[in-house]
Amino acid sequence: MGDFWRSQPMKLIRLFIQLDAATATVDELGQLGMIQFKDLNPHVNAFQRNFVAQVKAADEMARKLRKFEKHIQDMNREADDEEGCPIIEIDSGRIPVIEPTIGDLANQLDELEAELVDTNTYYETMVRRNNRYVEYKHVLNKNADFFAEASADDLNFGDEDVYYDEDHMKGMLSWKSGVIERKSFHLFQQIIFRASRGNVFMKFAEIDEQLKDPSTGDMQEKNVFIIFFQASDVLEEKINRICESFTATLYHVPESREERMEKIDDAEEQLQDLRVALSRTRTARYQLLVKIAQDIKYWNERVIKEKSIHHTMNKFNYDLGRKCLIAEGWCPANSLDSIHIALRRARQKSNTDVDSSFFQEISTRDTPPTYFETNKFTYGFQAIVNSYGVPRYREINPAVFTCITFPFQFGVMFGDVGHGILMLLIALYMLYKEKELIKKGIPEMFEMVFAGRYIIFLMALFSIYCGAIYNEFFSVPMDLFGTNWYLNGNVTYWYTPNRAYPFGVDPVWKGADNELLYYNSLKMKMSVILGVTHMLTGLLFKAMNGVYFDKKEDIWFEFLPQLLFLSSVFGYLCFLIFFKWTIPFIENDQSHDSPLTTQSAPLLLNVLIYMFLPTKNDTQALYSGQGIVQGILAILALICIPWMLIPKPLYLWWKANKQDAYNPLGQNEDSESGSDSHDEHDMGEIVVHQSLETIEFVLSTISHTASYLRLWALSLAHSELSTVFWEMMFAPALSLGIITGHPYLSIIGGIIGFAAWFVATMLVLMGMESLSAFLHALRLHWVEFQSKFYFGDGKEFIPFSFERILNGDDEEI
């Protein structure tokens, strides 16, 4: 927990790596994943760096592998369309017995690409030839039908009827026959008609079988057409151009019936030969892709690693004198021994000298990156904090507190035992099937939900806990311990004054006339108490940061006045809430003469307002000396405002002058540091900054406390909406049998009502309401809580790690 409370201590190291062992060394460091390398060549163009050729070679290999994957996907898509064809499965765990060098791998990929290109080219050629013969066969068959129909019907061209006679057709009529895609045929037909001014006669028929496009692999539907027209070179040229523009394929059709039948038989023979050739080619292509699929996963990882290694080496400096690479990077202080071991393994792997690679720690004034070691449970909460801003190096990590307060505040707004159980079942399913779901792959839409499965689990537990306090199970009260009240008409009376309800709210309040007033009072006061406690915790963290970083001015001139201001106003309000709860106010009636009646109970909001007003306070005091105490607290709160405003700028000005006294000539070892010091202690900027900080804190103390009332508002809205769904959907359906006197109607109505109620509950309450409560809890942590102590301007530690790169988390590669 210590490494999660504050970020891990970091060290800046400088590595000296011999060229012969450079690749093996960076490879070992990438597997270790504990160094964030600095770019020592920020002004060098990416195409002018030392290892750009190796990066380009890796990119070329990656391109070939993507091409292989596409062909495997195309083959599997064909297998889905054709029954009996096996699916090619990519072997994810196969590692060659002898791992090839990157040069051998590049040569192997070149050979496989050439072989695959030749196979695909031949296969596409065969598919095109097969398509042409299939189309030609259908053209011949359909044209035989067209001519048979034309022998019985006349073809009308304008005012003249032309009768089909095969022996006298030549010289009177011409025709064009071919094949066109079905989706383009309607437009093609219209354009032909308009271009010829209606002087054509067109017949068409659909081809029953679909033809595969060899270029895209898509299946196409086509039509056979024949166009009869009066012999004219001009009109024939127009038709040819229109067919060409629509990529329609024209085929020569013999004039005599005998020649057509001979061509059909020839086409059938060619198709049989092509089917055999296609089957063999497809089998050879399938076997080649199966061979590739066995190793493509390993090849991909190998190429990605190779590219990332040389991409990282491009950040290093090349020392010509020592003939070595010099690298700098940040690493956790507790990983130095692991780095030593990694360098030793790299020396053994590359068979170089003992002292070929080493590192040394270097001192720096740069701010180190922030690194927290997270696990499956803490990852989601740390992600919530980092979404607002990465913690500053070594400042307190809000995620430690967020692990409990975030799901608890969600539970306060979403409190219901029934809804909490539904959410718990969803979380338990994700936890139980965790490994299986990760292995199978999470859809992108649910990736974020699955990443927050432990957050959902805790939110469900706290929803059940708060629902038990509210005594609500799908908005229905649970009478577990027996009520302390009895209902007389519409008024509740307390009949066991010496017994407190053991846990949560007495069930009798649900359905009482003053139910809303009671729950409003309870949840509103509870929200204020939780909010003030949350903000006071944030101020306590500010003090702890001030002590750790030795910033006395933050403790004495910020934390202390802010703590007193918040405690004097809203801390006192929380005290009044608890104190008022201890007073047994009773209803004013004839049987009681006690002055402590419900009508005389003071409104705490008025008490808080009268604290700062000089007029007479007419509210009844809760305790003796209340006016004096409130006056002292009001004066203390007013004193805290100049306390926050004035002393800190004066202290920083005095501190800057004191430092200048030790350096009267203004000499600085680092001119940049001197510039930063001058900017830091610019008096005008400090005064303006502190003024804004003071105004912001005073105003935000009020607005942030009011903001925590969203806990009350959303909890009340959730309860009332759940009540509406229960009373308007499920309960009336169950009572149909009682109302009508037919018991079976209760069963039918119950089934229908339950279905409607369950759908509304899942969509509105479990979907929209849970998302709303999640976002409001997020806001309370980002703004109201973290603004009290959190800077959030740190730099995240992003190490060079093969695990991150292979998971796609590194955007540079």
C-alpha positions in Angstrom: 0.0 0.0 0.0 3.0 2.3 0.5 3.7 2.4 -3.2 0.1 3.1 -3.9 -0.2 5.9 -1.3 2.6 7.8 -2.9 4.2 7.2 -6.3 7.3 5.0 -6.3 10.7 6.8 -6.0 12.3 7.2 -9.4 15.9 7.3 -10.6 17.4 8.8 -13.7 20.0 6.5 -15.1 22.5 6.7 -18.1 23.2 3.5 -20.0 26.3 2.8 -22.1 25.5 0.0 -24.6 28.0 -1.5 -27.1 26.8 -1.7 -30.6 27.2 -5.4 -30.9 24.9 -5.9 -27.9 22.5 -3.1 -28.5 19.6 -5.1 -30.0 19.9 -7.8 -27.3 20.1 -5.3 -24.5 17.1 -3.3 -25.6 15.2 -6.5 -26.2 15.9 -7.6 -22.5 14.9 -4.1 -21.2 11.7 -4.3 -23.2 10.8 -7.6 -21.7 11.6 -6.1 -18.2 9.5 -3.0 -19.0 10.9 -0.8 -16.2 12.6 2.1 -18.1 11.1 5.1 -19.7 13.7 6.3 -22.2 14.3 10.0 -22.9 14.6 11.2 -26.4 18.2 12.5 -26.6 17.7 13.6 -30.2 14.6 15.8 -30.1 15.7 18.1 -32.9 16.7 15.3 -35.3 14.2 14.5 -38.1 12.7 11.0 -37.8 14.1 10.1 -41.3 17.6 11.2 -40.3 18.1 9.0 -37.3 20.6 6.1 -37.0 18.2 3.1 -37.3 15.6 4.4 -39.6 16.4 1.7 -42.2 15.7 -1.0 -39.7 12.4 0.6 -38.8 11.4 0.8 -42.5 12.3 -2.9 -42.9 10.1 -3.8 -40.0 7.3 -1.7 -41.5 7.7 -3.6 -44.8 7.5 -7.0 -43.0 4.4 -5.8 -41.1 2.8 -4.8 -44.4 3.4 -8.4 -45.7 1.9 -9.9 -42.5 -1.2 -7.7 -42.8 -1.5 -8.9 -46.4 -1.3 -12.5 -45.2 -4.0 -11.9 -42.6 -6.3 -10.4 -45.2 -5.9 -13.4 -47.4 -6.7 -15.7 -44.5 -9.8 -13.7 -43.7 -10.9 -13.9 -47.3 -10.4 -17.6 -47.3 -12.4 -18.0 -44.1 -15.2 -15.9 -45.6 -15.3 -18.2 -48.6 -15.4 -21.2 -46.2 -18.4 -19.7 -44.5 -20.2 -19.3 -47.8 -19.3 -22.9 -49.0 -20.4 -25.9 -46.9 -17.7 -28.4 -46.0 -14.8 -26.0 -46.3 -12.6 -25.9 -43.2 -11.8 -22.7 -41.4 -8.2 -21.6 -41.1 -7.4 -21.1 -37.4 -4.4 -18.9 -36.4 -2.2 -20.7 -33.9 -1.6 -18.2 -31.0 0.8 -20.3 -28.9 3.2 -21.8 -31.4 6.9 -20.8 -31.1 9.5 -22.3 -33.6 12.0 -24.6 -32.1 14.8 -22.6 -33.6 13.9 -18.9 -33.7 15.1 -17.4 -37.0 17.1 -14.2 -37.2 15.3 -11.1 -38.3 17.2 -11.3 -41.7 16.1 -14.9 -42.2 12.5 -14.0 -41.3 12.5 -11.1 -43.8 13.7 -13.6 -46.6 11.1 -16.1 -45.6 8.3 -13.6 -45.8 9.6 -12.5 -49.2 9.4 -16.0 -50.5 6.0 -16.6 -49.0 4.7 -13.4 -50.4 6.0 -14.2 -53.9 4.5 -17.7 -53.7 1.2 -16.3 -52.5 1.1 -13.7 -55.2 1.7 -16.3 -57.9 -1.0 -18.6 -56.5 -3.5 -15.8 -56.1 -2.8 -14.4 -59.6 -3.3 -17.9 -61.1 -6.4 -18.4 -59.0 -7.9 -15.1 -60.1 -7.1 -15.8 -63.7 -8.9 -19.2 -63.4 -11.9 -17.5 -61.7 -12.1 -14.9 -64.5 -11.9 -17.6 -67.2 -14.6 -19.6 -65.3 -16.8 -16.6 -65.0 -16.5 -15.9 -68.8 -17.4 -19.4 -69.8 -20.3 -19.5 -67.3 -21.5 -16.2 -68.7 -21.0 -17.3 -72.3 -22.9 -20.5 -71.7 -25.9 -18.6 -70.2 -25.7 -16.1 -73.1 -25.9 -18.9 -75.6 -28.7 -20.6 -73.8 -30.8 -17.5 -73.3 -30.2 -16.3 -76.8 -31.5 -19.6 -78.1 -34.7 -18.9 -76.1 -34.8 -15.3 -77.4 -34.5 -16.4 -81.0 -37.2 -19.0 -80.4 -39.5 -16.4 -79.1 -38.6 -13.9 -81.9 -39.5 -16.5 -84.5 -43.1 -16.3 -83.3 -43.3 -12.6 -82.5 -42.6 -9.5 -84.7 -40.1 -6.9 -83.7 -41.6 -3.4 -84.0 -39.3 -0.5 -85.1 -41.3 2.6 -85.5 -44.0 2.3 -88.2 -42.5 -0.8 -89.8 -43.0 -4.4 -88.6 -40.0 -6.6 -89.1 -40.5 -10.3 -88.9 -37.7 -12.6 -87.7 -36.4 -14.9 -90.4 -33.0 -16.4 -89.7 -32.2 -16.8 -93.4 -33.0 -13.2 -94.2 -31.9 -11.6 -91.0 -28.5 -10.5 -92.2 -28.5 -7.0 -93.5 -31.8 -6.1 -92.0 -31.2 -6.5 -88.2 -28.2 -6.4 -86.0 -28.0 -7.5 -82.4 -25.7 -7.3 -79.4 -25.7 -9.8 -76.6 -23.8 -9.8 -73.3 -23.9 -9.8 -69.5 -24.3 -6.9 -67.1 -24.6 -6.6 -63.3 -28.2 -6.8 -62.2 -28.0 -3.7 -60.0 -27.0 -1.6 -63.0 -29.4 -3.1 -65.6 -32.4 -0.8 -65.0 -30.3 2.4 -65.7 -28.6 0.6 -68.6 -31.9 -0.2 -70.2 -33.1 3.4 -69.9 -30.0 4.9 -71.4 -30.0 2.4 -74.3 -33.7 3.3 -75.0 -33.0 7.1 -74.9 -29.7 6.9 -76.9 -31.5 4.9 -79.7 -34.7 7.0 -79.5 -36.6 3.9 -79.0 -35.3 2.1 -82.1 -34.2 -1.0 -80.3 -35.8 -4.1 -78.9 -34.3 -5.5 -75.8 -34.8 -8.9 -74.1 -33.1 -10.0 -70.8 -33.1 -12.9 -68.4 -31.5 -13.4 -65.0 -28.6 -15.7 -64.4 -29.6 -18.1 -61.6 -26.2 -18.6 -60.1 -24.0 -15.9 -58.5 -20.6 -15.2 -59.9 -17.6 -14.4 -57.7 -15.7 -11.2 -58.5 -12.0 -12.3 -58.4 -10.8 -8.8 -57.4 -12.9 -8.3 -54.4 -14.2 -11.8 -53.6 -17.8 -10.5 -53.5 -20.6 -12.5 -55.1 -22.4 -10.8 -58.0 -25.8 -11.2 -59.6 -25.9 -10.6 -63.3 -28.4 -10.5 -66.2 -28.1 -11.7 -69.8 -29.4 -9.2 -72.4 -29.8 -9.1 -76.2 -30.5 -5.9 -78.1 -32.0 -6.0 -81.6 -31.7 -2.9 -83.7 -31.7 -1.9 -87.4 -28.3 -2.3 -89.0 -26.6 1.0 -88.5 -22.9 1.8 -87.8 -23.8 4.9 -85.8 -26.3 3.1 -83.6 -24.0 0.1 -83.1 -21.1 2.4 -82.0 -23.5 4.1 -79.5 -24.5 0.7 -78.0 -20.9 -0.4 -77.8 -19.9 2.7 -75.9 -22.8 2.5 -73.5 -21.9 -1.2 -72.8 -18.3 -0.2 -72.2 -19.3 2.5 -69.7 -21.4 0.1 -67.7 -18.6 -2.5 -67.8 -21.0 -4.9 -69.6 -19.3 -7.9 -71.3 -20.4 -8.5 -74.9 -20.2 -11.9 -76.4 -20.3 -13.1 -80.0 -23.3 -15.3 -80.7 -23.2 -17.4 -83.9 -26.1 -16.8 -86.3 -27.0 -20.5 -86.9 -28.6 -22.7 -84.3 -26.1 -25.5 -85.0 -23.1 -23.3 -84.3 -24.7 -22.1 -81.0 -25.2 -25.6 -79.8 -21.6 -26.5 -80.7 -20.4 -23.5 -78.7 -22.5 -24.6 -75.7 -21.0 -28.0 -75.7 -17.5 -26.5 -76.0 -18.2 -24.2 -73.0 -19.4 -27.1 -70.9 -16.1 -29.0 -71.6 -14.0 -25.9 -70.7 -16.0 -25.4 -67.5 -15.3 -29.0 -66.4 -11.6 -28.5 -66.9 -11.7 -25.2 -65.1 -13.5 -26.6 -62.1 -10.7 -29.2 -61.7 -8.0 -26.5 -62.1 -9.8 -24.2 -59.6 -10.2 -27.0 -57.1 -6.5 -27.8 -57.2 -5.5 -24.1 -57.1 -7.8 -23.5 -54.2 -6.3 -26.5 -52.3 -2.8 -25.2 -52.9 -3.8 -21.8 -51.8 -5.5 -23.2 -48.7 -2.4 -25.3 -47.8 -0.1 -22.2 -48.2 -2.3 -20.1 -45.9 -2.6 -22.9 -43.3 1.2 -23.0 -43.3 1.4 -19.2 -42.8 -1.3 -19.2 -40.1 0.7 -21.5 -37.9 3.4 -18.9 -37.4 1.8 -15.6 -38.2 1.1 -14.8 -34.6 4.7 -15.3 -33.7 5.9 -13.4 -36.7 3.7 -10.4 -35.8 5.0 -10.2 -32.3 8.6 -10.6 -33.6 8.2 -7.8 -36.1 6.5 -5.5 -33.6 9.3 -6.1 -31.1 11.9 -5.5 -33.8 10.3 -2.2 -34.8 9.9 -1.1 -31.2 13.6 -1.9 -30.4 15.0 0.2 -33.3 12.4 2.9 -32.7 13.7 3.1 -29.1 17.3 3.0 -30.2 16.7 6.0 -32.4 16.3 8.0 -29.1 19.9 7.1 -28.1 23.0 9.1 -28.8 25.9 7.5 -30.7 29.3 8.1 -29.2 31.8 7.9 -32.0 34.8 7.8 -29.6 33.6 4.9 -27.5 31.7 3.3 -30.4 28.7 2.8 -28.2 25.1 4.0 -27.7 24.2 6.3 -24.8 20.7 6.2 -23.4 19.0 8.0 -20.5 15.8 7.0 -18.8 13.6 6.9 -15.7 13.1 3.8 -13.7 11.7 2.9 -10.3 14.4 2.8 -7.6 13.5 -0.7 -6.6 14.1 -2.0 -10.2 17.9 -1.2 -10.4 18.8 -4.8 -9.5 16.5 -6.2 -12.2 18.1 -3.9 -14.7 21.5 -5.3 -13.7 20.3 -8.8 -14.3 18.7 -7.8 -17.7 22.1 -6.4 -18.9 23.8 -9.5 -17.8 21.4 -11.7 -19.8 21.9 -9.5 -22.8 25.7 -9.9 -22.6 25.3 -13.6 -22.5 22.9 -13.6 -25.4 25.1 -11.5 -27.6 28.4 -13.2 -26.5 30.1 -9.9 -25.8 32.6 -8.8 -23.2 31.7 -8.6 -19.5 31.8 -4.8 -19.4 30.1 -4.1 -22.7 27.0 -2.6 -21.2 26.5 -0.8 -17.9 24.6 2.1 -16.3 25.1 4.8 -13.7 22.7 7.0 -11.7 22.7 10.7 -12.5 21.3 13.6 -10.6 18.8 16.0 -12.2 16.4 18.8 -11.3 13.8 17.4 -13.7 10.6 16.2 -12.2 10.4 12.5 -12.4 7.3 10.7 -13.9 4.7 9.3 -11.6 4.4 5.5 -11.3 2.0 3.4 -9.3 2.0 -0.3 -9.4 -1.6 -1.3 -9.8 -3.4 -4.7 -9.9 -6.8 -5.8 -11.3 -8.6 -4.2 -8.4 -6.9 -0.9 -8.2 -6.4 -0.3 -11.9 -10.0 1.0 -12.4 -9.8 3.4 -9.5 -6.4 4.7 -10.6 -7.8 5.2 -14.1 -10.6 7.3 -12.7 -8.1 9.6 -11.0 -5.8 9.8 -14.0 -8.7 10.8 -16.2 -8.8 14.1 -14.2 -5.0 14.4 -14.1 -1.9 12.3 -13.3 -0.8 12.8 -9.7 2.3 15.0 -9.2 5.4 13.0 -8.3 5.2 11.7 -4.7 2.0 13.6 -3.8 -0.8 11.6 -2.1 -2.7 9.4 -4.5 -6.5 10.1 -4.3 -7.1 6.6 -5.6 -6.4 5.1 -2.2 -9.4 7.0 -0.7 -11.4 6.7 -3.9 -11.4 2.9 -3.7 -14.0 3.2 -0.9 -15.6 6.6 -1.1 -16.4 6.4 -4.8 -18.5 3.2 -4.6 -19.9 4.4 -1.3 -21.2 7.7 -2.7 -22.6 5.8 -5.6 -24.4 3.5 -3.1 -25.9 6.5 -1.3 -27.5 7.7 -4.6 -28.4 4.2 -5.9 -29.4 2.7 -2.5 -31.8 -0.2 -3.0 -31.3 -3.8 -1.9 -33.0 -5.2 -5.0 -31.2 -3.1 -7.5 -27.9 -3.7 -5.7 -28.4 -7.4 -6.0 -29.0 -7.2 -9.7 -25.8 -5.2 -10.1 -24.0 -7.6 -7.9 -25.0 -10.5 -10.1 -23.7 -8.7 -13.2 -20.4 -8.0 -11.4 -20.1 -11.6 -10.1 -20.6 -12.9 -13.6 -17.8 -10.8 -15.0 -15.5 -11.8 -12.2 -16.4 -15.5 -12.5 -15.9 -15.5 -16.3 -12.9 -13.1 -16.2 -10.3 -15.4 -17.8 -12.7 -16.8 -20.3 -13.9 -13.3 -21.4 -10.3 -12.0 -21.7 -9.3 -15.0 -23.8 -12.4 -14.7 -26.0 -12.0 -11.0 -26.5 -14.2 -8.2 -25.1 -16.3 -6.2 -27.6 -15.2 -2.6 -27.8 -18.6 -1.3 -26.5 -18.2 -3.3 -23.3 -14.5 -3.0 -22.8 -14.8 -0.1 -20.4 -17.5 -1.9 -18.4 -15.4 -5.0 -18.1 -12.3 -3.0 -17.0 -14.4 -1.6 -14.1 -15.8 -4.9 -13.0 -14.3 -4.5 -9.5 -15.7 -1.0 -9.3 -19.1 -2.3 -10.2 -18.7 -5.1 -7.6 -18.1 -2.6 -4.8 -20.8 -0.2 -6.1 -23.3 -3.1 -5.8 -22.2 -4.0 -2.3 -22.6 -0.4 -1.1 -25.9 -0.1 -2.9 -27.2 -3.1 -1.0 -25.8 -1.6 2.3 -27.4 1.8 1.7 -30.6 0.2 0.5 -30.8 -1.7 3.8 -30.4 1.6 5.7 -33.2 3.1 3.6 -35.2 -0.1 4.1 -36.0 -0.5 0.4 -36.2 -3.6 -1.7 -37.3 -2.5 -5.2 -38.9 0.4 -3.3 -40.9 -2.0 -1.0 -40.1 -1.7 2.8 -38.7 -4.7 4.6 -40.2 -5.3 8.1 -37.4 -7.4 9.5 -37.3 -6.2 13.2 -40.9 -5.1 13.8 -41.9 -1.4 13.7 -41.9 1.0 16.7 -45.0 2.7 15.4 -48.6 1.9 14.6 -50.8 3.5 12.0 -54.0 5.2 13.1 -55.7 6.5 10.1 -53.0 8.5 8.2 -51.0 9.5 11.3 -48.2 7.5 12.8 -47.8 7.3 16.6 -44.8 6.1 18.5 -45.7 3.5 21.1 -42.4 2.0 22.2 -40.2 5.1 23.2 -37.5 3.0 25.0 -36.7 0.9 21.9 -34.8 2.1 18.8 -35.2 0.4 15.5 -32.1 -1.9 15.2 -30.9 -1.0 11.7 -31.9 1.6 9.2 -35.3 3.3 8.7 -38.4 2.0 10.4 -40.6 0.5 7.6 -43.7 2.4 8.8 -42.4 5.6 7.2 -42.9 4.1 3.8 -46.4 5.1 2.8 -47.0 7.6 5.6 -48.3 11.0 4.8 -45.1 12.7 5.9 -42.9 10.1 4.2 -41.4 12.6 1.8 -40.7 15.1 4.6 -39.0 12.4 6.7 -36.8 11.0 3.9 -35.9 14.6 2.7 -34.8 15.6 6.1 -32.8 12.4 6.7 -31.0 12.2 3.3 -30.4 16.0 3.1 -28.6 16.0 6.5 -26.8 12.8 5.7 -25.5 14.4 2.4 -24.2 17.4 4.3 -22.4 15.3 6.9 -20.8 13.1 4.2 -19.8 16.1 2.1 -18.2 18.0 4.9 -16.3 14.9 6.1 -15.1 14.3 2.5 -13.8 17.8 2.1 -12.2 17.8 5.5 -10.4 14.6 4.5 -9.1 16.4 1.4 -7.8 19.3 3.6 -6.1 16.7 5.8 -4.3 15.3 2.7 -3.1 18.9 1.9 -1.5 19.1 5.3 0.2 15.7 4.8 1.5 16.8 1.4 2.8 20.0 3.0 4.7 18.1 5.7 6.1 15.6 3.2 7.4 18.3 0.8 8.4 20.6 3.7 6.2 23.4 2.5 5.5 25.2 5.8 3.6 28.0 4.1 1.0 25.6 2.8 0.4 24.3 6.3 0.3 27.5 8.2 -1.2 29.9 5.6 -3.5 27.5 3.7 -4.4 24.3 5.5 -4.9 25.8 9.0 -7.1 28.8 7.9 -9.0 26.6 5.4 -9.6 24.0 8.1 -10.9 26.5 10.6 -13.1 28.3 8.0 -14.7 25.0 6.9 -15.1 23.7 10.4 -16.5 27.0 11.8 -19.3 27.2 9.2 -20.2 23.8 7.9 -18.4 21.7 10.5 -20.6 23.5 13.1 -23.7 22.8 10.9 -22.8 19.0 11.2 -22.5 19.4 14.9 -26.0 21.0 15.0 -27.4 18.1 13.0 -26.1 15.5 15.4 -27.1 17.6 18.4 -30.6 18.1 17.1 -31.0 14.4 16.6 -30.4 13.8 20.3 -33.3 16.1 21.3 -36.6 14.2 21.6 -39.0 16.7 20.0 -42.6 15.7 20.4 -45.8 16.7 18.6 -47.6 19.6 20.3 -51.0 18.3 21.6 -53.1 18.6 24.7 -51.4 15.7 26.6 -47.9 17.3 26.6 -46.8 20.6 28.1 -43.1 20.2 27.0 -41.6 23.3 25.2 -39.6 20.9 23.0 -42.3 20.4 20.3 -41.9 19.8 16.6 -43.4 23.2 15.9 -40.7 25.0 17.9 -37.8 23.0 16.5 -35.4 25.5 14.9 -34.5 25.2 11.2 -30.8 24.6 11.0 -30.4 26.6 7.8 -31.8 29.7 9.5 -29.4 29.1 12.4 -26.5 29.1 10.0 -27.7 32.2 8.3 -28.3 34.1 11.5 -24.6 33.4 12.5 -23.4 36.1 10.1 -26.3 38.6 10.5 -26.1 41.4 13.1 -29.9 41.4 13.6 -31.6 39.6 16.5 -31.9 35.8 16.1 -35.5 34.8 16.7 -34.8 31.0 16.4 -35.0 28.9 19.5 -31.6 27.9 20.9 -30.7 24.3 21.0 -28.3 24.7 23.9 -27.3 27.4 26.4 -24.7 29.8 25.2 -25.4 29.1 21.6 -25.3 32.7 20.5 -21.9 33.3 22.0 -20.5 30.2 20.4 -21.9 31.1 17.0 -20.5 34.7 17.3 -17.0 33.4 18.1 -17.2 30.9 15.1 -18.4 33.7 12.8 -15.5 36.0 13.8 -13.1 33.1 13.4 -14.4 32.4 9.9 -14.0 36.0 8.9 -10.4 36.2 10.3 -9.5 33.1 8.2 -10.1 35.1 5.0 -7.2 37.6 5.4 -5.2 34.8 7.0 -5.4 32.9 3.7 -4.9 36.1 1.6 -2.0 38.1 3.1 0.7 36.0 5.0 1.7 33.5 2.2 2.7 36.1 -0.4 4.7 38.0 2.3 6.4 34.8 3.4 7.3 33.9 -0.1 8.7 37.4 -0.8 10.7 37.2 2.4 12.0 33.8 1.5 13.0 35.0 -2.0 14.9 38.0 -0.6 16.7 35.7 1.9 17.9 33.4 -0.9 19.1 36.5 -2.9 21.1 37.5 0.1 23.1 34.4 -0.2 23.7 35.0 -3.9 24.0 38.8 -4.2 25.5 38.7 -7.7 22.5 36.6 -8.9 24.8 33.9 -10.3 23.1 30.7 -11.0 24.7 27.5 -12.1 21.7 26.9 -14.3 20.4 29.9 -16.1 17.2 28.1 -16.8 16.8 27.4 -13.1 17.4 31.1 -12.4 14.7 32.1 -14.8 12.3 29.7 -13.1 13.2 31.1 -9.7 12.5 34.6 -10.9 9.1 33.6 -12.3 8.3 31.7 -9.2 8.9 34.6 -6.8 7.4 37.4 -8.9 5.5 39.3 -6.3 2.7 40.5 -8.4 1.9 37.1 -9.8 2.0 35.5 -6.3 -0.4 38.1 -4.9 -2.9 37.6 -7.8 -2.6 33.9 -7.6 -3.2 33.9 -3.8 -6.1 36.3 -4.2 -7.8 34.0 -6.6 -7.1 31.0 -4.4 -8.7 32.7 -1.4 -11.8 33.8 -3.3 -12.1 30.4 -4.9 -11.9 28.6 -1.6 -14.4 30.8 0.2 -16.9 30.6 -2.6 -16.3 26.9 -3.3 -16.8 26.0 0.4 -20.4 27.0 0.0 -20.9 25.7 -3.5 -19.2 22.4 -2.9 -21.2 21.8 0.3 -24.4 22.5 -1.7 -23.0 20.2 -4.5 -23.0 17.3 -2.1 -26.8 17.7 -1.9 -26.9 15.8 -5.1 -26.5 12.7 -2.9 -29.9 13.5 -1.4 -31.5 14.5 -4.7 -30.5 11.5 -6.8 -31.2 9.1 -3.9 -34.7 10.5 -3.6 -35.3 10.5 -7.3 -34.1 6.9 -7.5 -36.5 5.9 -4.7 -39.5 7.7 -6.1 -39.0 6.4 -9.7 -38.6 2.9 -8.4 -41.9 3.4 -6.4 -43.7 4.6 -9.5 -42.6 1.6 -11.5 -43.7 -0.8 -8.8 -47.0 0.9 -8.0 -48.0 1.7 -11.6 -46.8 -1.5 -13.4 -46.5 -4.5 -11.2 -48.8 -4.0 -8.2 -52.0 -3.1 -10.3 -51.4 -6.2 -12.5 -51.2 -8.4 -9.5 -54.4 -7.0 -8.0 -56.5 -7.7 -11.2 -57.8 -11.0 -9.7 -58.9 -9.3 -6.5 -60.7 -6.5 -8.3 -62.4 -8.7 -10.9 -62.9 -11.8 -8.7 -61.1 -14.0 -11.2 -57.9 -15.3 -9.6 -56.4 -16.4 -13.0 -56.3 -12.8 -14.0 -53.7 -12.1 -11.3 -51.5 -14.8 -12.8 -51.8 -13.4 -16.4 -51.6 -9.8 -15.2 -48.6 -10.6 -12.9 -46.7 -12.1 -15.8 -47.4 -9.1 -18.1 -46.9 -6.6 -15.3 -43.6 -8.2 -14.2 -42.3 -8.2 -17.8 -43.1 -4.5 -18.2 -41.7 -3.6 -14.7 -38.5 -5.6 -15.3 -37.8 -4.0 -18.7 -38.4 -0.5 -17.2 -36.2 -1.3 -14.2 -33.3 -2.6 -16.3 -33.4 0.2 -18.9 -34.2 3.2 -16.7 -33.0 2.4 -13.2 -30.2 -0.1 -13.9 -29.1 1.6 -17.1 -29.7 5.4 -17.0 -29.9 5.9 -13.2 -26.8 3.9 -12.5 -24.9 5.9 -15.2 -26.2 9.1 -13.7 -25.1 8.2 -10.2 -21.7 7.1 -11.5 -21.1 10.5 -13.2 -22.3 12.4 -10.2 -20.0 10.4 -7.9 -17.2 11.1 -10.4 -17.9 14.8 -10.2 -17.8 14.9 -6.4 -14.4 13.3 -6.4 -12.9 15.3 -9.2 -14.1 18.7 -8.2 -15.3 18.8 -4.5 -12.7 16.4 -3.1 -9.6 16.6 -5.2 -9.6 20.3 -5.5 -8.8 20.6 -1.8 -5.3 19.1 -2.1 -4.7 17.6 -5.6 -2.5 19.2 -8.3 -2.9 16.5 -10.9 -0.2 17.9 -13.2 2.2 15.0 -13.1 3.7 13.0 -16.0 2.6 9.4 -16.3 5.4 6.8 -16.2 5.3 5.1 -19.6 8.1 2.5 -19.8 9.4 0.8 -22.8 7.6 -2.5 -22.4 6.8 -5.2 -24.9 3.7 -6.1 -22.9 2.3 -2.6 -23.4 3.3 -2.5 -27.0 1.7 -5.9 -27.9 -1.5 -4.9 -26.0 -1.7 -1.7 -28.2 -1.2 0.7 -25.2 1.8 2.4 -26.7 0.8 5.0 -29.3 4.3 5.7 -30.5 4.9 2.3 -32.1 
